[in-house]
Amino acid sequence: MANKLRVFISSTMKDLRNERQQVVDRLNFLGFEPVNAEEFSPNGQTSWEVIEPKIRDCHLFVLLLGDSYGWEPKSGYGGGEGKSVTHLEYDAARALNIPVLPFIKKLEYGSKEDKLRDAFREAVAAWDTGHFRAEFELAKDLADKVAKALVDFCTQTALKELLRLRDAQLTPPPAAVQSAESLPVHDNDKWVLLGGAGLSISAGYPTANLIISSLAAQLWPDVAASDIYTRYSFDEVAEYYESQRGREALLQDVKALLDTPQKVWPTGAHFEAVKKFKTILTTNYDPLFEIACMTSSIPYVVITPSDPKLPEKGKVSIIKLSGTLSELESLRLTAKDLQDVMANEAFFTVIKQSLAGRKVAVVGHALRDAHVLKALTESGVSGPGVYVSPNPGPAADIILQRFNLQAKPQKADAFLASFDPDSVM
C-alpha cells in the first residue's frame, strides 16, 4: 500500500506558474507526492468537486501567494462570496485541520494595489489567527524554503506528530493478506531480484536527497540543501557528518528519518517479489520485504554484512547489501562503510554463490553503488537479465550493455505481478 506524504499546492496559476513547477520538481526529488491542479484530469464533475477531495486526501497544504488574488467564481461553489479559488482552497484546508505552510512572494516595487490580495495576505499572516509564513523572491528560493519546511515536518518531533494525527485520519489499516498456512518458497532458482530505493520510495520512505537535506541542515544551516545534494552523494555527506557529530548521532538521525510520520506498508511489488524469488538482494535498509514475508507466512532469512550467514533451504534469502534498520549497527552509510563491505570476503562469498549462473531482475535500482557493481561484476551472473524502470531512457544504455540487461519500461508493481520466473525471457 503506497502511502507517500501528499502535499497539495495551492496558488494562482498565471503569475506563479514557474514557482509551482519548481515546487513540484523539488517535492518529487525528495519523495513527496505533489498534488497540483496541472495533473488533474477531466471527469465530468465540477471543478470544486474535483479539487475538494484532493485537498481532503492530503497530509499538508502548501499555499503560495503572489501578485494576483485570483479568479472569483460567480456561481457554483463559493459563487458570490467574493473569494478567489485559492482563498476557497485555503478555507477548506483550515476546516479540515490540515497543516498549512504559507509562502508569500515579495511584491515588486510599483505593484498595483489590490485590496482583496492584501487582505488575504494579512489574514494568512495574522499573529493571532494566521500562520507563521516565509517570504520569497525567486522560484529557486521558494523551492529551497518549501523543502526545508517539509524536512522539518519529517524530523522535528512536534511537527511529525501533527502529520501522524493527520495520517491517522487518512490511512485505512493495511488489508489483511495473512495466509492460514505457510506458503512454499518458489522453487525456481533461475532468477535473483535486485531491489533498490525506488521500491522503498514508492511505498512512502524518503529519498536519499531528503536524508541529505536533513544532515546538511545541521551541518550548514545557512546553505540551501540543493547546493549540497547536487555536489555530493549520500555516503559522502554521511561520512562527513560522522566525522563532525559521531557515529551514534548519524545512526540515530537516519533511524529518525526512516521512522516516517505516515504509515508505510509493502507495495504490491514487495508481496509479488517474496512469492516469486528465492533470493532478493537489496540496498534498502527498511523491513518491507521482511514484512511482506511475515504477512504472507513465507519463511525467510536476513543476511547482512555484519551477519553473513548462509542461505537456508526452504526460506527466501533477503540479502541486505547495506545493512538493516532493525539492527542499527549493521547499517553501512558512509563511503568508508561501503569500502568495508567490498572488503568483506565472507559476505561477498554468499553474494557470489547466490548470483552465480542466475539471471538478475533489477527493479528500482540505478546501479551506481560501488558494492552493487562489484557484486554483479564478480559473481558470474547469467544473461540476459532485465532492468525495470518506468522510463529507462538512453542514459541506461551503458548499464544495460555492461550487465547484459534488457530494458522493461514498466512500473515495479505491474512488472512483478506479471513476472513468471519459470518463463524464459
Buried (B, 14 or more C-beta within 10 A) or exposed (E): BBBBBBBBBBBBBEBBBEBBBBBBEBBBBBBBBBBBBEEEEEEEEEBBEBBBEBBBEBBBBBBBBBBBBBEBBEEEBBEEEEBBBBBBBBEBBBEBEBBBBBBBBEBEEEEEEBEBBEEBBEEBBEEEEBBEBBBBEEBBBBBBBBBBBBBBBBBEEEBBEBBBEBBEEBBEEBEEEEEEEEBEBBEEEBBBBBBBBBBBBBBBBBBBBBBBBBBBBEEEEEEBBBEBBEEBBBBBBBBBBBEEBEBEBBBEBBEBBBEBBBBBBBBBBBBBBBBBBBBBBBBBBBBBBBBBBBBBEBBBBBBBBBBBEEBEEEBBBBBBBBBBBEBBEBBBBBBBBBBBBBEBEEBBEBBBEBBEEBBBBBBBBBBEBEBBBBBBEBBEBBEEBBBBBEEBEEEBEEBBEEBBBEBBEBBBBBBBBEBEBEEEB
